[in-house]
Amino acid sequence: MQAEFVKSWMKLTKDWHAQLEAELAPQLTEGQLQVLELMLQFEPMKPSDLLPHLETTPAAITTLLDRMERGGLVRRERDAGDRRIVWVHMTDMGRAEAERGLKVRSDIVGRSLERLSLHNRQLLVYLIGKVAGTRESFADRTAAERKSSGSAARSAEKAALAPAEAANG
C-alpha cells in the first residue's frame, strides 16, 4: 500500500510542479513564488530569514534574490542603523506576481480536487493533515475540548469529523 501511495503522490506532485512552472512562466518561477509568498507574511525580510523556509543554501538564496531584483520583483535596502543588514522588500510588481502566482497554484490544485465530492475533499485534507502531523487526533481534540468548551461545541465538531474518523479507522 505504501508503494502505491508513493507512486500516486509522486505523480501528483510532479504534475502540479510542471503545470505551475508552465503557467507561471516567463515572469515567475516556483522558487520565486515561494519567496514572494513568505514576504506577503513577513515583509521585510533579511535573506537569512528565508533559509529555514526554502531548504537551500545561502548562496542559492543570493542568486535567487539577484534574479528577482533584476526582474523587478524585489528590492534590497541596507538597514539605516546597521549597514551590515540587508532588508528585502517586494515591489508593486512583486506583489502583483505573488497574487497571480497564488491564484495559478490554487487553480491547479482546484482542478485536481474537483474530481472529488466535497465530502471526499474534506476527508482528503483531513487525512493528509494526519499523515503530515499537522492535525491532532480526534481523541486528543475531544480531550482538550472537555477541559475548555461546552457540550454544544463538542457535539458540532464531533458530527463534522465523524465521517473522517470512521474512514480513518
Protein Blocks (a to p, Z undefined) as FASTA:
>chain_A
ZZmmmmmmmmmmmmmmmmmmmmmpmkbcfklmmmmmmmmmmpccdfklmmmmnopafklm
mmmmmmmmmnopaccdddfklmkbccddddfklmmmmmmmmmmmmmmmmmmmmmpcfklm
mmmmmmmmmmnopaccfklmmmmmmmmmcfklmmmmmmmmmmmmmmnZZ
